[in-house]
Amino acid sequence: MTTETRKYFVRYEDEIEPEKSTCGTRRRLVSTGDETPAYLHTVNITGSRAHYHKRATEFYYVLSGRGTMTLDGETFPLRKGMMVKIDPGCVHSSEGDHEVLVIGVPDIVEDDVFFPDEA
């Protein structure tokens, strides 16, 4: 008997339960337990607490809405179609009402979220 191992999976965003995160409400499209080197989440942001990661590099792609993102003290306007790369150690937060696709490398771990106001 042989065991078939799929080299793919398919997910639908509307079938994933939303959960609270540091940045808002996220849906984990690819994440912990998927045995992948990265994560992919959609996040609805209405305001986030300033934080940083020591290991993860994140890529934010704005899907809809508007707002601002602050990166190491510098603020940028956000709009649909904008991409932001955030390296480890960069303190970031976001204001407004927008949805982003976040890709992070390596895979997300909850102990890689740090708050500068708690340092």
Contacts in CASP RR format, 6 or more apart in sequence:
PFRMAT RR
TARGET T0000
AUTHOR 0000-0000-0000
METHOD contacts of the structure
MODEL  1
MTTETRKYFVRYEDEIEPEKSTCGTRRRLVSTGDETPAYLHTVNITGSRA
HYHKRATEFYYVLSGRGTMTLDGETFPLRKGMMVKIDPGCVHSSEGDHEV
LVIGVPDIVEDDVFFPDEA
9 34 0 8 1.000
11 29 0 8 1.000
11 30 0 8 1.000
13 27 0 8 1.000
13 29 0 8 1.000
13 42 0 8 1.000
16 27 0 8 1.000
16 28 0 8 1.000
16 29 0 8 1.000
17 27 0 8 1.000
18 25 0 8 1.000
18 26 0 8 1.000
18 27 0 8 1.000
18 44 0 8 1.000
19 25 0 8 1.000
19 26 0 8 1.000
19 27 0 8 1.000
19 28 0 8 1.000
21 41 0 8 1.000
21 43 0 8 1.000
22 48 0 8 1.000
22 49 0 8 1.000
22 51 0 8 1.000
22 113 0 8 1.000
23 43 0 8 1.000
23 45 0 8 1.000
23 47 0 8 1.000
23 48 0 8 1.000
23 94 0 8 1.000
23 102 0 8 1.000
24 43 0 8 1.000
24 44 0 8 1.000
24 45 0 8 1.000
24 46 0 8 1.000
24 47 0 8 1.000
24 48 0 8 1.000
25 43 0 8 1.000
25 44 0 8 1.000
26 41 0 8 1.000
26 42 0 8 1.000
26 43 0 8 1.000
26 44 0 8 1.000
26 102 0 8 1.000
27 41 0 8 1.000
27 42 0 8 1.000
27 43 0 8 1.000
28 39 0 8 1.000
28 41 0 8 1.000
29 40 0 8 1.000
29 41 0 8 1.000
29 42 0 8 1.000
30 36 0 8 1.000
30 38 0 8 1.000
30 39 0 8 1.000
30 40 0 8 1.000
30 41 0 8 1.000
31 39 0 8 1.000
31 40 0 8 1.000
31 41 0 8 1.000
31 107 0 8 1.000
31 108 0 8 1.000
32 39 0 8 1.000
32 107 0 8 1.000
32 108 0 8 1.000
32 109 0 8 1.000
33 107 0 8 1.000
34 107 0 8 1.000
36 107 0 8 1.000
37 105 0 8 1.000
37 106 0 8 1.000
37 107 0 8 1.000
38 103 0 8 1.000
38 104 0 8 1.000
38 105 0 8 1.000
38 106 0 8 1.000
38 107 0 8 1.000
39 102 0 8 1.000
39 103 0 8 1.000
39 104 0 8 1.000
39 107 0 8 1.000
39 108 0 8 1.000
40 101 0 8 1.000
40 102 0 8 1.000
40 103 0 8 1.000
40 104 0 8 1.000
41 101 0 8 1.000
41 102 0 8 1.000
41 108 0 8 1.000
42 63 0 8 1.000
42 99 0 8 1.000
42 100 0 8 1.000
42 101 0 8 1.000
42 102 0 8 1.000
43 99 0 8 1.000
43 100 0 8 1.000
43 101 0 8 1.000
43 102 0 8 1.000
44 98 0 8 1.000
44 99 0 8 1.000
45 94 0 8 1.000
45 96 0 8 1.000
45 97 0 8 1.000
45 98 0 8 1.000
45 99 0 8 1.000
45 100 0 8 1.000
46 96 0 8 1.000
46 97 0 8 1.000
47 93 0 8 1.000
47 94 0 8 1.000
47 95 0 8 1.000
47 96 0 8 1.000
48 93 0 8 1.000
48 94 0 8 1.000
48 95 0 8 1.000
49 93 0 8 1.000
49 115 0 8 1.000
50 70 0 8 1.000
50 91 0 8 1.000
50 92 0 8 1.000
50 93 0 8 1.000
50 115 0 8 1.000
50 116 0 8 1.000
50 117 0 8 1.000
51 91 0 8 1.000
51 92 0 8 1.000
51 93 0 8 1.000
51 113 0 8 1.000
51 114 0 8 1.000
51 115 0 8 1.000
51 116 0 8 1.000
52 88 0 8 1.000
52 89 0 8 1.000
52 90 0 8 1.000
52 91 0 8 1.000
52 92 0 8 1.000
52 114 0 8 1.000
52 116 0 8 1.000
53 86 0 8 1.000
53 88 0 8 1.000
53 89 0 8 1.000
53 112 0 8 1.000
53 113 0 8 1.000
53 114 0 8 1.000
54 88 0 8 1.000
54 89 0 8 1.000
54 112 0 8 1.000
54 114 0 8 1.000
55 88 0 8 1.000
55 106 0 8 1.000
55 109 0 8 1.000
55 112 0 8 1.000
56 88 0 8 1.000
56 104 0 8 1.000
56 105 0 8 1.000
56 106 0 8 1.000
56 108 0 8 1.000
56 112 0 8 1.000
57 85 0 8 1.000
57 86 0 8 1.000
57 87 0 8 1.000
57 88 0 8 1.000
57 104 0 8 1.000
57 105 0 8 1.000
58 85 0 8 1.000
58 86 0 8 1.000
58 102 0 8 1.000
58 103 0 8 1.000
58 104 0 8 1.000
59 83 0 8 1.000
59 84 0 8 1.000
59 85 0 8 1.000
59 86 0 8 1.000
59 102 0 8 1.000
59 103 0 8 1.000
59 104 0 8 1.000
60 69 0 8 1.000
60 83 0 8 1.000
60 84 0 8 1.000
60 86 0 8 1.000
60 100 0 8 1.000
60 101 0 8 1.000
60 102 0 8 1.000
61 81 0 8 1.000
61 82 0 8 1.000
61 83 0 8 1.000
61 100 0 8 1.000
61 101 0 8 1.000
61 102 0 8 1.000
61 103 0 8 1.000
62 78 0 8 1.000
62 79 0 8 1.000
62 80 0 8 1.000
62 81 0 8 1.000
62 82 0 8 1.000
62 83 0 8 1.000
62 98 0 8 1.000
62 99 0 8 1.000
62 100 0 8 1.000
63 80 0 8 1.000
63 81 0 8 1.000
63 98 0 8 1.000
63 99 0 8 1.000
63 100 0 8 1.000
63 101 0 8 1.000
64 80 0 8 1.000
64 98 0 8 1.000
64 99 0 8 1.000
65 78 0 8 1.000
65 79 0 8 1.000
65 80 0 8 1.000
65 97 0 8 1.000
65 98 0 8 1.000
65 99 0 8 1.000
66 77 0 8 1.000
66 78 0 8 1.000
66 79 0 8 1.000
66 96 0 8 1.000
66 97 0 8 1.000
66 98 0 8 1.000
67 77 0 8 1.000
67 78 0 8 1.000
67 79 0 8 1.000
67 94 0 8 1.000
67 95 0 8 1.000
67 96 0 8 1.000
67 97 0 8 1.000
67 98 0 8 1.000
68 75 0 8 1.000
68 76 0 8 1.000
68 77 0 8 1.000
68 78 0 8 1.000
68 94 0 8 1.000
68 95 0 8 1.000
68 96 0 8 1.000
69 75 0 8 1.000
69 76 0 8 1.000
69 78 0 8 1.000
69 84 0 8 1.000
69 92 0 8 1.000
69 93 0 8 1.000
69 94 0 8 1.000
69 95 0 8 1.000
70 76 0 8 1.000
70 91 0 8 1.000
70 92 0 8 1.000
70 93 0 8 1.000
70 94 0 8 1.000
70 95 0 8 1.000
71 84 0 8 1.000
71 86 0 8 1.000
71 90 0 8 1.000
71 91 0 8 1.000
71 92 0 8 1.000
72 90 0 8 1.000
72 91 0 8 1.000
72 92 0 8 1.000
73 91 0 8 1.000
76 84 0 8 1.000
78 94 0 8 1.000
78 96 0 8 1.000
78 98 0 8 1.000
86 92 0 8 1.000
91 116 0 8 1.000
94 100 0 8 1.000
END
